[in-house]
């Protein structure tokens, strides 16, 4: 069965613009203004409140200096340095994209992003080297954000979904090239060479998109996403590997009959230990889906049967625990890999409509960002204390 990802995850920019045109506020969307310093401190109604005491093994809400809007991505360098991007709703017709910073005690607004950034994903190499991608890309040098135009793609307008930085100073972004209709989009990858984004040649896989990537080394990078089905083929996971010279497709296991698998995140733990997670439609709901690479082949791995529990992110915490989080609508889910029994197990609920997730280096803690399950576009951050 052919399934366009646009039916699973709304185009956030279009959703918000349509909602604003109708004089209403809808979940999702980024429209931005301004660049560099965020300006004066937020008004009292927008200021962060003291955090509640965190308890080990639990997700705890952490106040943020935004009362209305959305947070879409988070990345941590340590337990005292983390960044999140998203937007603040300023009025019924105006929003601004922003970056928040965690200083070990609280979240505060650090900056706003260039007009048209629409950040959806984040890569933090250092406090002075951060990439945000969405409708296009922007780079933070520790003082200000600079918009960086993507390379032209003959297949259509490039919409990036994920970004990663490698040890050689390069950055990579993956997504889709859209001609006129998103249903006709094809996977796209570009790399930053220090001065410009460069389009990458990819194998012809048909219609689909890439949603995530993970780098083990400059010559060992994985990108993952989905190839849409046709009248004669089923929808499948898309897995591509960069060996330093070219991108090659690696076969994914066939989905079970009646399911439409899709991949939303990939994590590279070692050359023979790669995970890809997402969802598969089954019985009218999107249930968790997981694949594992052992160095030779990809294989499907069973997951708990959680209705609307599609997985959006995966990562290994500082204590070695492997986590995958996600959800759809009011459903949120966190799975933890039980290495001794070789199975995924459902863990404490993050308690937020998950948009982004990050592990914390040298710590068992985790971050999720998104919006609260109650209220109208209330930005939310929860922290798991390991």
C-alpha positions in Angstrom: 0.0 0.0 0.0 1.4 3.4 -0.9 1.6 5.8 2.0 3.0 9.3 1.8 4.7 10.5 4.9 2.8 13.7 4.7 -0.2 11.8 5.9 1.8 10.6 9.0 3.5 13.9 9.9 2.0 17.2 8.8 4.0 19.8 7.0 4.6 22.0 10.0 5.2 25.2 8.0 2.1 24.8 5.9 0.0 23.8 8.9 0.8 26.9 10.9 0.5 29.3 7.9 -3.0 27.8 7.2 -4.0 28.1 10.8 -2.8 31.7 11.1 -4.6 32.6 7.9 -7.8 31.2 9.5 -7.2 33.2 12.7 -6.5 30.1 14.8 -3.5 28.4 16.3 -2.6 24.9 15.2 0.0 22.4 16.6 3.4 22.7 14.8 5.0 25.2 12.5 7.9 27.6 12.5 7.8 31.1 11.2 10.8 33.1 12.3 12.2 36.6 12.5 15.3 38.3 13.7 18.9 37.1 14.2 21.6 37.1 16.8 21.0 38.3 20.4 17.5 37.6 21.7 17.0 41.1 23.1 15.7 42.0 26.5 14.8 39.3 29.0 11.3 37.8 28.5 8.3 39.4 30.2 7.3 38.0 33.6 4.5 35.9 32.0 7.2 34.3 29.8 9.8 33.7 32.4 10.9 30.3 33.6 9.6 29.1 36.9 11.8 27.1 39.4 12.1 23.4 38.5 10.5 20.7 40.6 12.9 18.3 42.3 14.0 15.5 39.9 13.6 11.9 40.9 15.8 9.1 39.7 14.1 6.9 37.1 11.4 9.5 36.4 10.7 12.1 33.7 10.3 15.6 35.3 9.0 18.8 33.6 11.6 21.6 33.4 10.2 25.1 33.0 11.1 27.0 29.8 10.9 30.8 29.1 8.2 30.4 26.4 4.5 30.3 27.3 3.1 29.6 23.9 4.8 28.0 20.9 6.7 24.7 20.2 10.1 23.2 20.8 11.3 20.9 18.0 14.8 19.7 18.7 17.3 19.4 21.6 21.0 18.5 21.8 23.3 18.3 24.8 27.1 18.6 25.2 27.1 17.9 28.9 24.8 18.0 31.9 25.5 21.8 32.0 25.3 22.6 28.3 22.3 21.9 26.1 20.4 23.7 23.4 16.9 23.5 22.1 15.2 25.2 19.1 11.6 26.0 18.3 9.4 29.0 18.2 7.4 31.4 20.3 3.9 32.5 19.3 3.9 36.3 19.6 0.4 36.9 18.3 -2.3 35.3 16.2 -0.3 36.2 13.1 3.3 36.4 14.3 5.9 33.9 15.6 9.6 33.9 16.0 12.1 31.1 15.9 14.4 30.9 18.9 17.2 28.9 20.5 17.2 28.1 24.2 20.3 27.2 26.3 20.5 25.0 29.4 23.2 26.2 31.9 23.0 23.3 34.3 20.2 24.9 36.3 17.6 26.5 34.0 16.6 27.1 30.4 17.0 30.7 29.0 16.6 32.1 25.6 20.0 32.6 24.0 19.1 33.9 20.5 16.6 34.1 17.6 17.2 32.5 14.2 17.3 34.0 10.8 14.0 34.7 9.0 12.9 31.5 7.1 14.9 29.1 9.2 12.0 26.9 10.4 14.3 24.7 12.6 13.4 21.1 12.9 16.7 19.4 13.8 19.9 20.4 15.6 23.6 19.4 15.6 25.9 20.8 18.3 29.6 20.3 17.8 30.6 22.9 20.4 29.1 26.1 21.9 30.5 28.0 18.9 29.6 25.5 16.2 25.9 24.6 15.9 23.7 23.8 12.9 19.9 24.0 12.7 18.0 22.8 9.7 14.3 23.0 8.7 13.1 24.9 5.6 16.8 25.6 5.0 19.9 25.8 7.3 21.5 28.2 9.7 24.8 28.1 11.6 25.6 29.5 15.1 29.2 30.7 15.7 28.8 31.5 19.3 27.6 35.1 18.6 25.1 35.0 15.9 23.2 32.8 13.4 24.0 32.9 9.7 21.6 31.5 7.1 23.3 29.2 4.6 21.6 28.4 1.4 21.3 24.8 0.3 22.7 23.8 -3.1 20.2 23.7 -5.9 18.7 20.3 -6.6 17.2 19.6 -10.1 14.6 17.3 -8.5 13.0 20.2 -6.7 13.1 22.4 -3.5 15.2 20.7 -0.8 13.6 20.3 2.6 16.1 19.0 5.2 14.9 16.8 8.1 18.1 16.0 10.0 21.7 17.2 10.4 24.9 15.8 11.7 28.5 17.1 12.1 31.6 15.0 11.6 35.0 15.1 13.1 36.6 16.6 9.9 34.6 19.8 10.3 32.0 18.9 7.7 28.2 18.8 8.3 25.6 16.7 6.5 21.9 17.2 6.1 19.3 14.8 4.7 15.7 15.2 3.7 13.8 15.3 0.5 13.7 17.2 -2.8 10.1 18.3 -3.6 9.1 19.2 -7.2 5.5 20.4 -7.1 3.9 17.9 -4.8 5.3 16.3 -1.6 3.9 13.0 -2.9 6.5 13.1 -5.7 9.5 14.0 -3.4 12.7 12.0 -3.6 15.5 11.5 -1.1 18.2 14.2 -0.9 21.5 14.6 0.9 23.9 17.6 1.0 27.2 18.2 2.7 28.8 21.4 4.0 32.5 21.6 2.9 33.4 24.7 4.9 32.1 27.3 2.4 28.9 25.9 0.8 26.4 23.1 0.8 27.0 20.5 -2.0 24.4 18.2 -3.4 25.3 14.5 -3.2 24.6 11.9 -5.9 22.3 9.1 -4.6 21.2 5.8 -6.0 17.8 6.0 -7.7 15.3 4.6 -5.2 12.1 6.2 -6.5 9.8 8.4 -4.4 10.5 8.8 -0.7 12.6 10.8 1.8 15.4 10.6 4.3 14.6 11.6 7.9 17.8 10.9 9.9 21.5 10.3 9.8 24.3 9.2 12.1 28.0 9.4 11.6 30.6 7.1 13.1 33.4 8.7 11.1 33.8 11.0 8.1 33.9 7.9 5.9 31.3 5.9 7.8 27.8 7.6 7.8 24.3 6.1 7.7 21.2 7.8 6.4 17.7 6.4 6.9 14.2 7.1 5.8 11.4 5.6 3.7 10.8 4.5 0.1 7.1 4.9 -0.8 5.2 2.0 -2.2 3.8 1.8 -5.7 1.1 -0.2 -7.4 3.6 -3.1 -7.7 5.9 -2.6 -4.7 5.5 -2.2 -0.9 6.6 0.7 1.2 10.0 -0.1 2.8 12.7 1.4 5.0 15.4 3.2 3.1 19.0 2.7 4.4 22.0 4.4 2.7 25.7 4.2 3.7 28.5 6.6 2.9 32.0 5.0 2.7 33.9 8.2 2.0 33.4 8.0 -1.7 29.8 7.3 -2.5 26.3 6.6 -1.1 25.1 3.1 -1.6 21.7 1.6 -0.7 21.7 -1.3 1.8 18.8 -3.8 1.7 16.3 -3.5 4.5 14.2 -6.5 5.6 10.8 -6.7 4.0 7.9 -5.6 6.2 5.2 -7.9 7.4 2.1 -8.3 5.2 -0.3 -5.5 5.6 2.2 -3.1 7.3 3.8 0.0 5.9 7.1 0.5 7.7 8.9 3.9 7.9 12.1 5.1 9.6 12.3 8.3 11.7 15.7 8.0 13.4 19.0 6.1 13.2 21.8 5.7 15.8 25.4 4.5 15.1 26.9 2.9 18.1 29.6 1.0 16.3 30.5 -0.4 12.8 28.5 -3.6 13.7 25.9 -1.9 15.9 23.5 0.4 14.1 19.9 1.0 15.0 17.0 2.4 13.0 13.6 3.1 14.5 10.3 4.4 13.3 6.8 3.0 12.9 4.7 0.5 11.0 1.0 0.9 10.3 -1.0 -2.0 11.8 -4.6 -2.3 12.7 -5.2 1.4 11.9 -2.4 2.6 14.2 1.3 3.3 14.0 3.2 0.9 16.2 6.9 1.0 17.1 9.3 -0.4 14.5 13.0 -1.2 14.9 15.8 -2.5 12.8 19.4 -3.5 13.7 22.6 -3.8 11.7 25.2 -6.3 12.9 27.9 -5.4 10.4 26.6 -7.7 7.7 22.8 -7.3 7.4 19.8 -5.4 8.7 17.2 -7.4 10.7 13.8 -6.5 12.2 13.7 -6.5 16.0 10.5 -7.0 17.9 9.1 -4.0 19.9 6.3 -3.6 22.4 2.8 -3.3 20.8 2.0 0.3 21.6 -0.8 1.8 19.5 0.3 5.2 18.0 3.8 4.5 19.6 5.9 5.3 16.5 9.5 6.1 17.4 11.0 9.4 16.5 14.5 9.3 18.1 17.0 6.9 19.5 20.3 7.3 21.4 22.6 5.7 23.9 22.9 7.4 27.3 26.2 7.9 29.2 25.5 4.8 31.3 25.3 2.7 28.2 21.5 2.3 28.1 19.9 2.5 24.7 16.7 4.5 24.5 14.1 5.1 21.8 11.3 7.6 22.2 8.3 8.9 20.3 4.5 8.8 20.1 1.7 10.3 18.1 -0.9 12.8 19.3 -1.5 12.4 23.1 0.4 9.1 23.1 4.1 9.3 24.1 6.4 6.4 24.6 9.9 5.6 25.8 11.5 2.2 25.1 14.7 0.9 26.7 16.8 -1.9 25.3 17.3 -4.8 27.7 20.7 -6.1 26.5 20.6 -9.2 28.8 17.3 -10.4 27.4 17.8 -8.8 23.9 14.5 -7.1 23.8 12.9 -3.6 23.9 10.9 -2.8 27.0 8.4 0.0 27.7 9.7 2.5 30.3 8.3 5.5 32.0 6.2 7.8 29.8 8.0 11.1 28.9 4.7 12.9 29.5 5.2 15.3 26.5 4.2 15.3 22.8 7.7 14.4 21.7 9.3 16.5 19.0 13.0 16.1 19.9 15.2 13.9 22.1 18.8 13.9 23.3 21.0 11.9 25.5 23.5 13.7 27.8 27.2 12.7 27.4 28.8 11.1 30.5 25.4 11.0 32.2 22.4 8.6 32.4 20.1 11.6 32.0 17.9 12.3 28.9 16.0 15.3 27.5 12.8 15.4 25.5 11.2 18.6 24.0 7.9 19.3 22.3 4.5 20.6 23.6 2.5 19.7 26.6 -0.3 17.2 26.3 -2.7 19.7 27.9 -3.2 23.3 26.8 -2.9 25.1 23.6 0.6 25.0 22.1 2.4 25.0 25.5 6.1 24.3 24.9 7.4 21.6 27.2 10.7 20.0 28.2 11.1 16.9 30.3 14.2 15.5 31.8 14.8 11.9 32.8 17.1 11.5 35.7 19.0 8.2 35.5 
